[in-house]
Amino acid sequence: MSDVSSNLREVTLQRYERYLNPGLAVLLKFMGLEEAELQAEGCWVTATSGKRFLDCLGGPGVFTLGHRPPTVVAAVQAQLERMPLSSHILPNPLLGELGERLAEVTPSDLQFSFVCNSGAEAVEAALKLARAHTRRPHFVAAEGAFHGKTWGALSASGRQVYREPFEPLLPGFTHVPFGDAEALAAAVDEQTAAVILEPIQCEAGIRIPPDGYLQAAREICDRHGALLILDEIQTGLARTGKWLACDWEDVCPDLLTLGKALGGGVMPIGAVVARPPVWEVFADNPYLHTSTFGGSPLACAAALAALASLQEPHVAESCRARGSQLLEGCRELQATYPETVTAVRGRGLLVALEFADSDLGGLVISGLVQRRVLAAFALNAPQVLRLEPPAIITEKEVQLVLSALRGALADTAALLAD
């Protein structure tokens, strides 16, 4: 490593300690994540030292097309030369085009979109619109859910460690066990504005509900006149092997939130897409809910290019094929190390390894980093290693990931045996 790259690494960590997040700096050091990233392309991230890391976390879920996909980069570069931000007075052609595309690529009953800067903002908008449309006070969410860390999104999320420092949060939220249709039915009534669910709980450790759960949620909401919000910020846009995770059950929500991969790995963007009746709240006041930077020409250019690429059949096909390869390989490793890996589950390129405890998971993640594979634990389940590589990952690269996992697990087992 050159003196320049070594110095940049040290200076970056010092700046994290002094100006950003001292606790995160300590965690990065502990996990061996001290290299400073410099550039990325495809599935690989290059550090200032020149070391290359296979990105098996992917944002998480942001880099479905990989880092710096050429078509998305080109679209953003071209728009940058024309008009990066909107005047907010004249109509934005790219925003109009993106709204049309979102209506085309989401379930047929969805038509109107609000475009913002992140998934959490999309959730905030969905909650506000559900309240405004129904005029009801209550929401039902799931235990273990993760919808973001802004006030309303955090109120809907289901891990106390993130909630407790900011309580009291917004009133009126009830949390029920994820995947339990009976518990959901018991919690929803005529005072419920909406039920908000992830089709698969990603930050809870890639928890997949029983077949028919989303259909049951749709029926429960219809029975009580409540809206169904599906959070597809991480599961949507081909990640699970279908265009949307709700497509596995052919369920159409009243409001659908998108983000992460929508920006093509180049621009931050989020969106909520809704049925027309929900949008009636804008009839009297079109400025009822707005965003200064949401739907900027740059972000819209990225999203339009990303949607065109993500809809190519090979993307979902790759998520299914490479996901099956990764899942099968992880199950073989579980059979070899049953005392360390207690469960393996996944759908498409959403794969989880659950460990006996979070300390074991930390050791394995550190072992992966040593072998130049980037991965991380799930925010709401620190004992779970979550793997979300880009859809462009090759069969050979998946084998590299599995080889690194095998080595990291062997090292961990040897350490425990001493």
JOZI-V114935 format. One record per backbone hydrogen bond with DSSP energy under -0.5 kcal/mol. CO is the residue of the C=O (numbers start at 0). NH is the residue of the N-H. E is the energy in kcal/mol with one decimal. If there is no record, write none. Layout:
co=CO nh=NH e=E
co=CO nh=NH e=E
This chain:
co=1 nh=5 e=-2.4
co=2 nh=6 e=-2.3
co=3 nh=7 e=-2.2
co=4 nh=8 e=-2.0
co=5 nh=9 e=-2.0
co=6 nh=10 e=-3.0
co=7 nh=11 e=-2.5
co=8 nh=12 e=-2.0
co=9 nh=13 e=-2.2
co=10 nh=14 e=-2.4
co=11 nh=15 e=-2.0
co=12 nh=16 e=-2.3
co=13 nh=17 e=-2.4
co=14 nh=18 e=-2.9
co=14 nh=19 e=-0.7
co=15 nh=19 e=-1.2
co=15 nh=20 e=-1.9
co=20 nh=24 e=-2.0
co=21 nh=25 e=-1.9
co=22 nh=26 e=-2.1
co=23 nh=27 e=-2.9
co=24 nh=28 e=-2.0
co=25 nh=29 e=-2.4
co=26 nh=30 e=-2.4
co=27 nh=32 e=-2.8
co=28 nh=31 e=-1.1
co=31 nh=33 e=-0.9
co=34 nh=36 e=-0.6
co=35 nh=47 e=-2.5
co=38 nh=45 e=-3.5
co=40 nh=43 e=-2.2
co=41 nh=66 e=-3.0
co=42 nh=54 e=-3.3
co=43 nh=40 e=-2.5
co=44 nh=52 e=-3.1
co=45 nh=37 e=-2.9
co=45 nh=38 e=-1.8
co=46 nh=49 e=-1.9
co=50 nh=46 e=-2.8
co=52 nh=44 e=-2.7
co=52 nh=54 e=-0.6
co=53 nh=55 e=-1.0
co=53 nh=373 e=-2.8
co=54 nh=389 e=-0.6
co=55 nh=387 e=-2.4
co=56 nh=59 e=-0.6
co=56 nh=60 e=-1.1
co=57 nh=61 e=-1.8
co=57 nh=62 e=-2.0
co=60 nh=260 e=-0.5
co=61 nh=63 e=-0.9
co=62 nh=65 e=-1.3
co=63 nh=390 e=-2.3
co=65 nh=68 e=-0.6
co=66 nh=41 e=-2.2
co=68 nh=71 e=-0.5
co=68 nh=72 e=-2.5
co=69 nh=73 e=-2.6
co=70 nh=74 e=-1.8
co=71 nh=75 e=-2.2
co=72 nh=76 e=-2.7
co=73 nh=77 e=-2.4
co=74 nh=78 e=-2.0
co=75 nh=79 e=-2.3
co=76 nh=80 e=-1.1
co=77 nh=81 e=-0.6
co=78 nh=81 e=-0.9
co=78 nh=82 e=-2.7
co=83 nh=297 e=-1.6
co=90 nh=92 e=-0.7
co=91 nh=95 e=-2.1
co=92 nh=96 e=-2.4
co=93 nh=97 e=-2.6
co=94 nh=98 e=-2.4
co=95 nh=99 e=-1.9
co=96 nh=100 e=-2.4
co=97 nh=101 e=-2.9
co=98 nh=102 e=-1.9
co=99 nh=103 e=-1.6
co=100 nh=104 e=-2.1
co=101 nh=105 e=-1.0
co=106 nh=109 e=-2.4
co=108 nh=275 e=-0.5
co=111 nh=273 e=-2.8
co=113 nh=271 e=-2.1
co=115 nh=269 e=-1.6
co=115 nh=294 e=-0.6
co=117 nh=121 e=-1.6
co=118 nh=122 e=-2.3
co=119 nh=123 e=-2.5
co=120 nh=124 e=-2.3
co=121 nh=125 e=-2.3
co=122 nh=126 e=-2.6
co=123 nh=127 e=-2.4
co=124 nh=128 e=-2.7
co=125 nh=129 e=-2.3
co=126 nh=130 e=-2.2
co=127 nh=131 e=-2.8
co=128 nh=132 e=-2.6
co=129 nh=133 e=-2.3
co=130 nh=134 e=-2.5
co=137 nh=192 e=-3.6
co=137 nh=193 e=-0.9
co=138 nh=173 e=-2.3
co=139 nh=195 e=-2.4
co=140 nh=175 e=-2.1
co=141 nh=144 e=-1.7
co=144 nh=157 e=-2.8
co=147 nh=146 e=-0.5
co=149 nh=153 e=-3.3
co=150 nh=154 e=-1.7
co=151 nh=155 e=-1.4
co=152 nh=156 e=-0.9
co=157 nh=143 e=-1.4
co=158 nh=161 e=-1.3
co=158 nh=162 e=-1.0
co=159 nh=163 e=-3.2
co=162 nh=165 e=-1.9
co=163 nh=166 e=-1.2
co=171 nh=138 e=-2.9
co=171 nh=173 e=-0.5
co=173 nh=140 e=-3.0
co=175 nh=142 e=-2.9
co=176 nh=179 e=-1.4
co=178 nh=180 e=-0.9
co=179 nh=183 e=-2.0
co=180 nh=184 e=-2.5
co=181 nh=185 e=-1.9
co=182 nh=186 e=-1.1
co=183 nh=186 e=-0.5
co=183 nh=187 e=-1.3
co=188 nh=191 e=-1.8
co=190 nh=137 e=-2.2
co=190 nh=192 e=-0.6
co=192 nh=226 e=-2.5
co=193 nh=139 e=-2.0
co=194 nh=228 e=-3.3
co=196 nh=230 e=-2.9
co=198 nh=208 e=-0.7
co=199 nh=201 e=-1.1
co=200 nh=205 e=-0.7
co=200 nh=206 e=-2.3
co=201 nh=204 e=-1.8
co=201 nh=205 e=-1.1
co=202 nh=379 e=-2.3
co=205 nh=207 e=-0.6
co=206 nh=200 e=-2.3
co=206 nh=208 e=-0.5
co=209 nh=212 e=-1.9
co=211 nh=215 e=-2.3
co=212 nh=216 e=-2.3
co=213 nh=217 e=-2.3
co=214 nh=218 e=-2.1
co=215 nh=219 e=-2.6
co=216 nh=220 e=-2.3
co=217 nh=221 e=-2.3
co=218 nh=222 e=-2.1
co=219 nh=223 e=-1.3
co=220 nh=224 e=-0.9
co=220 nh=225 e=-2.1
co=221 nh=224 e=-0.5
co=226 nh=194 e=-2.6
co=226 nh=228 e=-0.6
co=227 nh=229 e=-0.5
co=227 nh=253 e=-2.5
co=227 nh=254 e=-1.8
co=228 nh=196 e=-2.3
co=228 nh=230 e=-0.5
co=229 nh=231 e=-0.9
co=229 nh=256 e=-2.2
co=231 nh=235 e=-1.8
co=232 nh=260 e=-0.5
co=234 nh=239 e=-0.8
co=235 nh=238 e=-0.7
co=237 nh=240 e=-1.8
co=238 nh=348 e=-2.2
co=241 nh=237 e=-0.7
co=241 nh=239 e=-0.5
co=242 nh=236 e=-1.5
co=242 nh=237 e=-1.7
co=243 nh=246 e=-1.2
co=244 nh=247 e=-1.5
co=245 nh=248 e=-1.2
co=245 nh=250 e=-1.8
co=250 nh=252 e=-0.5
co=253 nh=274 e=-1.9
co=254 nh=229 e=-2.4
co=255 nh=272 e=-2.7
co=256 nh=231 e=-1.9
co=257 nh=270 e=-2.3
co=258 nh=261 e=-2.3
co=259 nh=262 e=-1.5
co=259 nh=264 e=-0.5
co=260 nh=263 e=-2.2
co=262 nh=265 e=-1.8
co=262 nh=266 e=-1.6
co=263 nh=68 e=-0.6
co=269 nh=115 e=-2.9
co=270 nh=257 e=-3.1
co=271 nh=113 e=-2.2
co=272 nh=255 e=-2.7
co=273 nh=110 e=-3.0
co=273 nh=111 e=-1.7
co=274 nh=277 e=-1.0
co=274 nh=278 e=-0.8
co=275 nh=278 e=-1.1
co=276 nh=279 e=-1.2
co=277 nh=280 e=-0.9
co=278 nh=281 e=-2.0
co=279 nh=282 e=-1.5
co=280 nh=284 e=-0.5
co=284 nh=287 e=-1.7
co=292 nh=295 e=-1.1
co=295 nh=299 e=-2.8
co=296 nh=300 e=-2.4
co=297 nh=301 e=-2.1
co=298 nh=302 e=-2.5
co=299 nh=303 e=-2.7
co=300 nh=304 e=-2.0
co=301 nh=305 e=-2.7
co=302 nh=306 e=-3.0
co=303 nh=307 e=-1.8
co=304 nh=308 e=-1.8
co=305 nh=309 e=-3.4
co=306 nh=310 e=-1.8
co=308 nh=311 e=-1.5
co=311 nh=314 e=-2.1
co=311 nh=315 e=-0.7
co=312 nh=316 e=-2.0
co=313 nh=317 e=-2.4
co=314 nh=318 e=-2.2
co=315 nh=319 e=-2.2
co=316 nh=320 e=-2.9
co=317 nh=321 e=-2.8
co=317 nh=322 e=-0.6
co=318 nh=322 e=-1.1
co=319 nh=323 e=-2.2
co=320 nh=324 e=-2.0
co=321 nh=325 e=-2.5
co=322 nh=326 e=-2.8
co=323 nh=327 e=-2.6
co=324 nh=328 e=-2.2
co=325 nh=329 e=-2.2
co=326 nh=330 e=-2.1
co=327 nh=331 e=-1.8
co=328 nh=332 e=-1.7
co=329 nh=333 e=-2.2
co=330 nh=334 e=-1.9
co=331 nh=335 e=-1.2
co=332 nh=336 e=-2.3
co=336 nh=339 e=-1.1
co=336 nh=340 e=-2.9
co=339 nh=341 e=-0.7
co=339 nh=355 e=-1.7
co=342 nh=353 e=-3.0
co=344 nh=351 e=-3.0
co=346 nh=349 e=-0.6
co=349 nh=346 e=-1.9
co=350 nh=386 e=-3.2
co=351 nh=344 e=-1.8
co=352 nh=384 e=-3.0
co=353 nh=341 e=-2.5
co=353 nh=342 e=-1.3
co=356 nh=360 e=-1.5
co=357 nh=361 e=-2.4
co=358 nh=362 e=-2.0
co=359 nh=363 e=-2.2
co=360 nh=364 e=-2.6
co=361 nh=365 e=-2.3
co=362 nh=366 e=-2.2
co=363 nh=367 e=-2.1
co=364 nh=368 e=-2.2
co=365 nh=369 e=-2.2
co=366 nh=370 e=-1.0
co=367 nh=370 e=-0.6
co=367 nh=372 e=-2.1
co=368 nh=371 e=-1.9
co=371 nh=53 e=-2.6
co=372 nh=374 e=-0.5
co=373 nh=55 e=-1.9
co=375 nh=385 e=-2.7
co=377 nh=380 e=-1.3
co=380 nh=377 e=-0.9
co=380 nh=383 e=-2.4
co=382 nh=354 e=-2.9
co=383 nh=377 e=-1.8
co=383 nh=385 e=-0.5
co=384 nh=352 e=-2.3
co=385 nh=375 e=-1.0
co=385 nh=387 e=-0.5
co=386 nh=350 e=-2.1
co=389 nh=392 e=-1.7
co=393 nh=397 e=-2.2
co=394 nh=398 e=-1.8
co=395 nh=399 e=-1.6
co=396 nh=400 e=-2.0
co=397 nh=401 e=-2.5
co=398 nh=402 e=-2.5
co=399 nh=403 e=-2.4
co=400 nh=404 e=-2.4
co=401 nh=405 e=-2.4
co=402 nh=406 e=-2.2
co=403 nh=407 e=-2.6
co=404 nh=408 e=-2.7
co=405 nh=409 e=-2.1
co=406 nh=410 e=-2.3
co=407 nh=411 e=-2.1
co=408 nh=412 e=-2.6
co=409 nh=413 e=-2.3
co=410 nh=414 e=-2.3
co=411 nh=415 e=-2.2
co=412 nh=416 e=-1.6
co=413 nh=417 e=-1.1
